[in-house]
Amino acid sequence: MKLLFNFKIDQLYGTKFLAISGDIDKIHFNNKFSKNLIYGNKICHGLLLIL
């Protein structure tokens, strides 16, 4: 089976999901906090990857 669609998860999409989910973990939206972690950048909410 091959997926026939793709989408980009940008800052606006992530911010909207943050408001809906209430997940306020800094790793998802704070550049200053996230740059010192293992990935060096913000990471996507896991739930967004299965939508």
PDB file of N, CA, C and O in Angstrom, chain B, residues numbered from 101:
ATOM      1  N   MET B 101       0.851  -1.182   0.000  1.00  0.00           N
ATOM      2  CA  MET B 101       0.000   0.000   0.000  1.00  0.00           C
ATOM      3  C   MET B 101       0.894   1.241   0.000  1.00  0.00           C
ATOM      4  O   MET B 101       1.904   1.292   0.701  1.00  0.00           O
ATOM      5  N   LYS B 102       0.514   2.215  -0.779  1.00  0.00           N
ATOM      6  CA  LYS B 102       1.280   3.451  -0.870  1.00  0.00           C
ATOM      7  C   LYS B 102       0.385   4.623  -0.483  1.00  0.00           C
ATOM      8  O   LYS B 102      -0.754   4.717  -0.939  1.00  0.00           O
ATOM      9  N   LEU B 103       0.903   5.515   0.358  1.00  0.00           N
ATOM     10  CA  LEU B 103       0.154   6.714   0.720  1.00  0.00           C
ATOM     11  C   LEU B 103       0.163   7.680  -0.454  1.00  0.00           C
ATOM     12  O   LEU B 103       1.190   7.868  -1.105  1.00  0.00           O
ATOM     13  N   LEU B 104      -0.965   8.281  -0.718  1.00  0.00           N
ATOM     14  CA  LEU B 104      -1.074   9.166  -1.868  1.00  0.00           C
ATOM     15  C   LEU B 104      -1.209  10.640  -1.487  1.00  0.00           C
ATOM     16  O   LEU B 104      -1.623  11.463  -2.303  1.00  0.00           O
ATOM     17  N   PHE B 105      -0.866  10.960  -0.277  1.00  0.00           N
ATOM     18  CA  PHE B 105      -0.962  12.347   0.151  1.00  0.00           C
ATOM     19  C   PHE B 105       0.190  12.674   1.090  1.00  0.00           C
ATOM     20  O   PHE B 105       0.826  11.783   1.653  1.00  0.00           O
ATOM     21  N   ASN B 106       0.440  13.934   1.244  1.00  0.00           N
ATOM     22  CA  ASN B 106       1.408  14.393   2.232  1.00  0.00           C
ATOM     23  C   ASN B 106       1.010  15.784   2.680  1.00  0.00           C
ATOM     24  O   ASN B 106       0.239  16.464   2.003  1.00  0.00           O
ATOM     25  N   PHE B 107       1.525  16.201   3.797  1.00  0.00           N
ATOM     26  CA  PHE B 107       1.256  17.538   4.283  1.00  0.00           C
ATOM     27  C   PHE B 107       2.424  17.994   5.142  1.00  0.00           C
ATOM     28  O   PHE B 107       3.172  17.187   5.694  1.00  0.00           O
ATOM     29  N   LYS B 108       2.556  19.278   5.235  1.00  0.00           N
ATOM     30  CA  LYS B 108       3.631  19.872   6.011  1.00  0.00           C
ATOM     31  C   LYS B 108       3.076  20.310   7.363  1.00  0.00           C
ATOM     32  O   LYS B 108       2.047  20.981   7.435  1.00  0.00           O
ATOM     33  N   ILE B 109       3.759  19.928   8.416  1.00  0.00           N
ATOM     34  CA  ILE B 109       3.356  20.351   9.751  1.00  0.00           C
ATOM     35  C   ILE B 109       4.174  21.598  10.083  1.00  0.00           C
ATOM     36  O   ILE B 109       5.334  21.499  10.484  1.00  0.00           O
ATOM     37  N   ASP B 110       3.568  22.759   9.914  1.00  0.00           N
ATOM     38  CA  ASP B 110       4.271  24.008  10.168  1.00  0.00           C
ATOM     39  C   ASP B 110       3.903  24.565  11.547  1.00  0.00           C
ATOM     40  O   ASP B 110       3.136  23.952  12.290  1.00  0.00           O
ATOM     41  N   GLN B 111       4.444  25.703  11.868  1.00  0.00           N
ATOM     42  CA  GLN B 111       4.235  26.314  13.184  1.00  0.00           C
ATOM     43  C   GLN B 111       2.754  26.607  13.451  1.00  0.00           C
ATOM     44  O   GLN B 111       2.267  26.369  14.556  1.00  0.00           O
ATOM     45  N   LEU B 112       2.048  27.113  12.463  1.00  0.00           N
ATOM     46  CA  LEU B 112       0.633  27.426  12.649  1.00  0.00           C
ATOM     47  C   LEU B 112      -0.177  26.164  12.944  1.00  0.00           C
ATOM     48  O   LEU B 112      -1.028  26.160  13.833  1.00  0.00           O
ATOM     49  N   TYR B 113       0.090  25.103  12.200  1.00  0.00           N
ATOM     50  CA  TYR B 113      -0.597  23.833  12.408  1.00  0.00           C
ATOM     51  C   TYR B 113      -0.322  23.313  13.823  1.00  0.00           C
ATOM     52  O   TYR B 113      -1.233  22.853  14.511  1.00  0.00           O
ATOM     53  N   GLY B 114       0.930  23.390  14.243  1.00  0.00           N
ATOM     54  CA  GLY B 114       1.306  22.951  15.586  1.00  0.00           C
ATOM     55  C   GLY B 114       0.667  23.796  16.670  1.00  0.00           C
ATOM     56  O   GLY B 114       0.251  23.273  17.704  1.00  0.00           O
ATOM     57  N   THR B 115       0.586  25.098  16.442  1.00  0.00           N
ATOM     58  CA  THR B 115      -0.026  25.999  17.416  1.00  0.00           C
ATOM     59  C   THR B 115      -1.518  25.726  17.557  1.00  0.00           C
ATOM     60  O   THR B 115      -2.057  25.751  18.664  1.00  0.00           O
ATOM     61  N   LYS B 116      -2.172  25.470  16.451  1.00  0.00           N
ATOM     62  CA  LYS B 116      -3.598  25.134  16.501  1.00  0.00           C
ATOM     63  C   LYS B 116      -3.815  23.834  17.271  1.00  0.00           C
ATOM     64  O   LYS B 116      -4.739  23.732  18.078  1.00  0.00           O
ATOM     65  N   PHE B 117      -2.965  22.850  17.022  1.00  0.00           N
ATOM     66  CA  PHE B 117      -3.095  21.586  17.740  1.00  0.00           C
ATOM     67  C   PHE B 117      -2.831  21.780  19.230  1.00  0.00           C
ATOM     68  O   PHE B 117      -3.496  21.166  20.065  1.00  0.00           O
ATOM     69  N   LEU B 118      -1.873  22.623  19.562  1.00  0.00           N
ATOM     70  CA  LEU B 118      -1.565  22.943  20.950  1.00  0.00           C
ATOM     71  C   LEU B 118      -2.801  23.501  21.657  1.00  0.00           C
ATOM     72  O   LEU B 118      -3.099  23.115  22.787  1.00  0.00           O
ATOM     73  N   ALA B 119      -3.510  24.398  20.998  1.00  0.00           N
ATOM     74  CA  ALA B 119      -4.712  24.995  21.586  1.00  0.00           C
ATOM     75  C   ALA B 119      -5.815  23.962  21.785  1.00  0.00           C
ATOM     76  O   ALA B 119      -6.525  23.998  22.790  1.00  0.00           O
ATOM     77  N   ILE B 120      -5.960  23.052  20.847  1.00  0.00           N
ATOM     78  CA  ILE B 120      -7.004  22.035  20.934  1.00  0.00           C
ATOM     79  C   ILE B 120      -6.671  20.977  21.986  1.00  0.00           C
ATOM     80  O   ILE B 120      -7.528  20.589  22.780  1.00  0.00           O
ATOM     81  N   SER B 121      -5.433  20.520  21.986  1.00  0.00           N
ATOM     82  CA  SER B 121      -5.044  19.406  22.858  1.00  0.00           C
ATOM     83  C   SER B 121      -4.731  19.831  24.288  1.00  0.00           C
ATOM     84  O   SER B 121      -4.897  19.050  25.225  1.00  0.00           O
ATOM     85  N   GLY B 122      -4.277  21.073  24.450  1.00  0.00           N
ATOM     86  CA  GLY B 122      -3.875  21.526  25.776  1.00  0.00           C
ATOM     87  C   GLY B 122      -2.487  21.038  26.179  1.00  0.00           C
ATOM     88  O   GLY B 122      -2.063  21.254  27.314  1.00  0.00           O
ATOM     89  N   ASP B 123      -1.773  20.381  25.259  1.00  0.00           N
ATOM     90  CA  ASP B 123      -0.424  19.886  25.530  1.00  0.00           C
ATOM     91  C   ASP B 123       0.544  21.064  25.441  1.00  0.00           C
ATOM     92  O   ASP B 123       0.891  21.505  24.345  1.00  0.00           O
ATOM     93  N   ILE B 124       0.971  21.564  26.575  1.00  0.00           N
ATOM     94  CA  ILE B 124       1.821  22.760  26.599  1.00  0.00           C
ATOM     95  C   ILE B 124       3.276  22.444  26.918  1.00  0.00           C
ATOM     96  O   ILE B 124       3.984  23.279  27.481  1.00  0.00           O
ATOM     97  N   ASP B 125       3.720  21.255  26.567  1.00  0.00           N
ATOM     98  CA  ASP B 125       5.115  20.881  26.769  1.00  0.00           C
ATOM     99  C   ASP B 125       5.992  21.787  25.903  1.00  0.00           C
ATOM    100  O   ASP B 125       5.759  21.914  24.701  1.00  0.00           O
ATOM    101  N   LYS B 126       6.985  22.407  26.504  1.00  0.00           N
ATOM    102  CA  LYS B 126       7.839  23.373  25.803  1.00  0.00           C
ATOM    103  C   LYS B 126       8.580  22.780  24.602  1.00  0.00           C
ATOM    104  O   LYS B 126       8.962  23.510  23.688  1.00  0.00           O
ATOM    105  N   ILE B 127       8.779  21.493  24.602  1.00  0.00           N
ATOM    106  CA  ILE B 127       9.513  20.861  23.503  1.00  0.00           C
ATOM    107  C   ILE B 127       8.778  21.001  22.170  1.00  0.00           C
ATOM    108  O   ILE B 127       9.379  20.845  21.108  1.00  0.00           O
ATOM    109  N   HIS B 128       7.486  21.293  22.228  1.00  0.00           N
ATOM    110  CA  HIS B 128       6.685  21.420  21.012  1.00  0.00           C
ATOM    111  C   HIS B 128       6.601  22.848  20.479  1.00  0.00           C
ATOM    112  O   HIS B 128       6.283  23.038  19.305  1.00  0.00           O
ATOM    113  N   PHE B 129       6.877  23.858  21.307  1.00  0.00           N
ATOM    114  CA  PHE B 129       6.642  25.216  20.826  1.00  0.00           C
ATOM    115  C   PHE B 129       7.699  26.249  21.223  1.00  0.00           C
ATOM    116  O   PHE B 129       7.617  27.391  20.771  1.00  0.00           O
ATOM    117  N   ASN B 130       8.674  25.900  22.038  1.00  0.00           N
ATOM    118  CA  ASN B 130       9.638  26.874  22.523  1.00  0.00           C
ATOM    119  C   ASN B 130      11.023  26.609  21.932  1.00  0.00           C
ATOM    120  O   ASN B 130      11.699  25.655  22.315  1.00  0.00           O
ATOM    121  N   ASN B 131      11.433  27.463  21.001  1.00  0.00           N
ATOM    122  CA  ASN B 131      12.742  27.292  20.339  1.00  0.00           C
ATOM    123  C   ASN B 131      13.901  27.350  21.323  1.00  0.00           C
ATOM    124  O   ASN B 131      14.806  26.517  21.266  1.00  0.00           O
ATOM    125  N   LYS B 132      13.881  28.309  22.209  1.00  0.00           N
ATOM    126  CA  LYS B 132      14.980  28.499  23.152  1.00  0.00           C
ATOM    127  C   LYS B 132      15.163  27.275  24.052  1.00  0.00           C
ATOM    128  O   LYS B 132      16.288  26.839  24.299  1.00  0.00           O
ATOM    129  N   PHE B 133      14.062  26.734  24.532  1.00  0.00           N
ATOM    130  CA  PHE B 133      14.101  25.542  25.380  1.00  0.00           C
ATOM    131  C   PHE B 133      14.555  24.315  24.587  1.00  0.00           C
ATOM    132  O   PHE B 133      15.394  23.544  25.052  1.00  0.00           O
ATOM    133  N   SER B 134      14.006  24.145  23.413  1.00  0.00           N
ATOM    134  CA  SER B 134      14.216  22.928  22.628  1.00  0.00           C
ATOM    135  C   SER B 134      15.603  22.818  22.000  1.00  0.00           C
ATOM    136  O   SER B 134      16.073  21.710  21.742  1.00  0.00           O
ATOM    137  N   LYS B 135      16.261  23.941  21.752  1.00  0.00           N
ATOM    138  CA  LYS B 135      17.555  23.876  21.067  1.00  0.00           C
ATOM    139  C   LYS B 135      18.626  23.168  21.891  1.00  0.00           C
ATOM    140  O   LYS B 135      19.623  22.715  21.329  1.00  0.00           O
ATOM    141  N   ASN B 136      18.450  23.063  23.188  1.00  0.00           N
ATOM    142  CA  ASN B 136      19.437  22.413  24.052  1.00  0.00           C
ATOM    143  C   ASN B 136      19.135  20.940  24.295  1.00  0.00           C
ATOM    144  O   ASN B 136      19.858  20.283  25.045  1.00  0.00           O
ATOM    145  N   LEU B 137      18.104  20.420  23.691  1.00  0.00           N
ATOM    146  CA  LEU B 137      17.738  19.023  23.877  1.00  0.00           C
ATOM    147  C   LEU B 137      18.358  18.148  22.796  1.00  0.00           C
ATOM    148  O   LEU B 137      19.033  18.655  21.900  1.00  0.00           O
ATOM    149  N   ILE B 138      18.142  16.871  22.870  1.00  0.00           N
ATOM    150  CA  ILE B 138      18.799  15.903  21.982  1.00  0.00           C
ATOM    151  C   ILE B 138      18.554  16.169  20.494  1.00  0.00           C
ATOM    152  O   ILE B 138      19.447  15.936  19.678  1.00  0.00           O
ATOM    153  N   TYR B 139      17.372  16.648  20.128  1.00  0.00           N
ATOM    154  CA  TYR B 139      17.072  16.872  18.709  1.00  0.00           C
ATOM    155  C   TYR B 139      17.515  18.242  18.224  1.00  0.00           C
ATOM    156  O   TYR B 139      17.631  18.463  17.018  1.00  0.00           O
ATOM    157  N   GLY B 140      17.764  19.160  19.140  1.00  0.00           N
ATOM    158  CA  GLY B 140      18.245  20.479  18.764  1.00  0.00           C
ATOM    159  C   GLY B 140      17.197  21.407  18.189  1.00  0.00           C
ATOM    160  O   GLY B 140      17.516  22.496  17.713  1.00  0.00           O
ATOM    161  N   ASN B 141      15.952  20.980  18.231  1.00  0.00           N
ATOM    162  CA  ASN B 141      14.871  21.788  17.678  1.00  0.00           C
ATOM    163  C   ASN B 141      13.553  21.309  18.273  1.00  0.00           C
ATOM    164  O   ASN B 141      13.504  20.289  18.961  1.00  0.00           O
ATOM    165  N   LYS B 142      12.487  22.054  18.000  1.00  0.00           N
ATOM    166  CA  LYS B 142      11.168  21.630  18.451  1.00  0.00           C
ATOM    167  C   LYS B 142      10.814  20.310  17.781  1.00  0.00           C
ATOM    168  O   LYS B 142      11.313  19.999  16.700  1.00  0.00           O
ATOM    169  N   ILE B 143       9.946  19.535  18.434  1.00  0.00           N
ATOM    170  CA  ILE B 143       9.479  18.309  17.815  1.00  0.00           C
ATOM    171  C   ILE B 143       7.958  18.349  17.687  1.00  0.00           C
ATOM    172  O   ILE B 143       7.266  19.023  18.449  1.00  0.00           O
ATOM    173  N   CYS B 144       7.478  17.629  16.730  1.00  0.00           N
ATOM    174  CA  CYS B 144       6.045  17.565  16.449  1.00  0.00           C
ATOM    175  C   CYS B 144       5.326  16.758  17.523  1.00  0.00           C
ATOM    176  O   CYS B 144       5.885  15.807  18.069  1.00  0.00           O
ATOM    177  N   HIS B 145       4.098  17.134  17.823  1.00  0.00           N
ATOM    178  CA  HIS B 145       3.264  16.311  18.685  1.00  0.00           C
ATOM    179  C   HIS B 145       3.096  14.953  18.010  1.00  0.00           C
ATOM    180  O   HIS B 145       2.784  14.889  16.821  1.00  0.00           O
ATOM    181  N   GLY B 146       3.294  13.889  18.739  1.00  0.00           N
ATOM    182  CA  GLY B 146       3.195  12.550  18.167  1.00  0.00           C
ATOM    183  C   GLY B 146       1.865  12.273  17.509  1.00  0.00           C
ATOM    184  O   GLY B 146       1.810  11.597  16.482  1.00  0.00           O
ATOM    185  N   LEU B 147       0.793  12.782  18.083  1.00  0.00           N
ATOM    186  CA  LEU B 147      -0.533  12.535  17.542  1.00  0.00           C
ATOM    187  C   LEU B 147      -0.692  13.114  16.137  1.00  0.00           C
ATOM    188  O   LEU B 147      -1.453  12.574  15.333  1.00  0.00           O
ATOM    189  N   LEU B 148       0.000  14.184  15.835  1.00  0.00           N
ATOM    190  CA  LEU B 148      -0.085  14.778  14.495  1.00  0.00           C
ATOM    191  C   LEU B 148       0.478  13.857  13.422  1.00  0.00           C
ATOM    192  O   LEU B 148       0.103  13.958  12.254  1.00  0.00           O
ATOM    193  N   LEU B 149       1.364  12.974  13.811  1.00  0.00           N
ATOM    194  CA  LEU B 149       1.997  12.084  12.832  1.00  0.00           C
ATOM    195  C   LEU B 149       1.086  10.958  12.382  1.00  0.00           C
ATOM    196  O   LEU B 149       1.350  10.325  11.360  1.00  0.00           O
ATOM    197  N   ILE B 150       0.020  10.695  13.122  1.00  0.00           N
ATOM    198  CA  ILE B 150      -0.874   9.603  12.739  1.00  0.00           C
ATOM    199  C   ILE B 150      -2.172  10.104  12.122  1.00  0.00           C
ATOM    200  O   ILE B 150      -3.029   9.300  11.757  1.00  0.00           O
ATOM    201  N   LEU B 151      -2.332  11.424  12.000  1.00  0.00           N
ATOM    202  CA  LEU B 151      -3.552  11.971  11.427  1.00  0.00           C
ATOM    203  C   LEU B 151      -3.613  11.798   9.942  1.00  0.00           C
ATOM    204  O   LEU B 151      -4.586  12.211   9.312  1.00  0.00           O
TER     205      LEU B 151
END
